[in-house]
């Protein structure tokens, strides 16, 4: 009889299941704003506006209005939305990892934990069947917290019905892995081929008859 060391796999979305680059959007926005590239990037990637949107505190139209005002943007929201959503791309490693998750789904609870906004999430759900393989989606804009807040990890634990030591966490950011480890959740930083091999070994190589 196969016995797993873990009960659940907690998996990040961005740069794990699908890659993204905000600079794709930034370069397209440059033609519609007097602001510099780095100013736009900072606003998109790490600002209070983005934080509020990812924590579900504001809706898309409110987010867009604040972005438009901040960047003095000469563009309406119907033109902005496809640019905002056009930052994602799948790599061969993303696809291999998706297939790996499918192959172990029958043995673990799969829980996605993502710092993400509603527009990006709804866009990706339509494009990526892997969303349907997860038992639970713990999304920052729905739960009101972003990683590394303990609340989002606790929400994932409750959703999986798992103890801290029974969850294995995969994320591309080492600081978020470290935050989870501080709560007793083990994990590996997903940063390339070698990390992928370690994950496969950890989750497939520890079965005991």
N, C-alpha and C positions, 0 to 999 in steps of 0.2 A: 504493500500500500504506500502510495506517495504521500509524503508529508512536507508541506512548505514551511520554511522558516518564517515567512511573512504571510499576513492575511490580505494585505492591500498594497497596490502600487499607486503612489501619488505621482502624477506626471504634469509637468509644465507644458504649455502650448508653444509659445514663441521661442524660436531657435532650438526647438526639440522636435516637435511634430511638423512644424512649418517655420521657415526662416522669414525674417522681416528686416527691412532697412528703411528707417524714416527718411533717409536722405533721398530716396527715390521720390517721395512726395515733396520734399524740400526743394529739389531742383526744378520741379514742375511749378511750384508756387512762386519761385523767384520772379517770374515774368509779371506777376500781379501784385507785387508789393515793393515798397522802397527799402524794406528791411534787408539786412545782410543774412547770408546763408546760416551762419552760426546762431544768429538770433532766432531764426525760424526753427532750427533744429532743437535748440534749447526749449522753446515753447512746446514743440510737439513731444519731445522725449522726456523732459523732466521739469515740469512747471506746475504751479498750483492749479492752473486751468485743467491740465491733463489729469492731475490727481483727482480733482473733483469729479471729472467725467468718468474716470475709471472706478471711482467709489460710488457711482450712481447718484451723486448729489445734484447733478444737473443733467438735463436732457440734451439730445444732439443739437437742437436748434439754439439752445442757450450756449452750449459749447462753441458752436460755429460763430455766434454773435460776438463772443468774447475773443475768439481767434481773429475774426475780421477786424474788430476794433484795435486789437493789439498790434496786428500786422498792417493796418491800414489797407486791407485787402480789397482789390477791385475784382470781386468775384461773388456770385451768389452761391447758396448752399447746394443747388443741383449740380453745379460745376465742381464744387469743392469735394463732395462726397466720393465720387469715383477716384479722385486723386488721393484722398485720405485712406481709402480702402485698397489702393493699388500698391501697397508696400510689401506684399507677401509673395513668397516664391518657395516652391518645394525643391529640395535637393535629393540626390540619390540616398544620402544618409537619412534624411527625414523619412523617405519612403521605406527604407529597410527597417527603421525603428518602428514605424507604424505596423509593418508586417509582423515584427517581433511581438508587439503588444497583442495583436490578434491571436498569435500562436499560444500565448499564455493566459488569455482572457478566461479560459475555463477554470483556471487554478487560483486566480486572484480577483478581488474587487478592484476595478480600475476607476480611479478618481482623478479627474483633471482639476488642477489648481492653477488659475491664471489671473494675472493682473491685466484686465482687458476691458475695453469699453463696449457698449452695446452695438454700435455700428460695425466695428471690426468683428465681433462675435457672430452677428447675424450674417454678415458677408461670408465668413469662413464656414459656418454651418452648412451653407448652401453648396459650397465647393468641395468640402472635405468629408467623405463618408466616415472617417475615423471617429468623428464625434459620436456617432451612433454606437460605437463599441464600448463607450464608457458607461459604467453603472451610475455615476454621479458627476455632475459638473459643478465645481465650486468656483464661481466667477466673481471677481472683485466688485463689479458693478451691481451684482445681485445681493451679495452678502454685506456690502458696505465697508469692507476692509481690503487693503492690499497687503501682499507679502512685503515685508517679513512680520506683519502683525500676528501675534499668537492666535488671535481670533479666527483668522482664515484657516490656519492649520487645524485648530480645534474643530472648526466646521467640517473639515475633510475627515477628521477622525470619527466624528459623530455620524457622518454620512456613510462611512465604510463600516461602522460598527467595530472599529479596530482600536486596540491599545496603541500607545505611542511606539512601543518596541515592535509592534506587529505591522508597521507601515514602512515601506521603502520608497524614498522620494528621489525623483529625477528632475533636475532643473539646470539650465545653462549658466545660472549665476551662482558662483561659489558662496557669496554672502548670504543668499537665501537658503542654500544647503546648510550652512553653518547655523543660521537661525533655527532651522528645524532640528538640527542635531542638539542644540541647546535645550530642546524639549524632549529629547530622547528618541527622535525619529532619525533613523540612519538613511544615508543617501549617497549619491554620486553626482558630481558635476558633469553634465553632458557637454563636452567641449571637443568632440572629435571621435575618430575611429577607435582609438584605444579606450576611451571612456565607454563607447558602445560595447566593446568586447568585455569589459569588466562588468557591465550591467547584465549582459547575457549570462556570463559565468555566475554572477551573484544570484540571479533569479532562476536559472535553469540548472546550475551545477551543484545545488545544495539539497537536492532531493535525497531522501533516504527511504530504502525499502523497509 
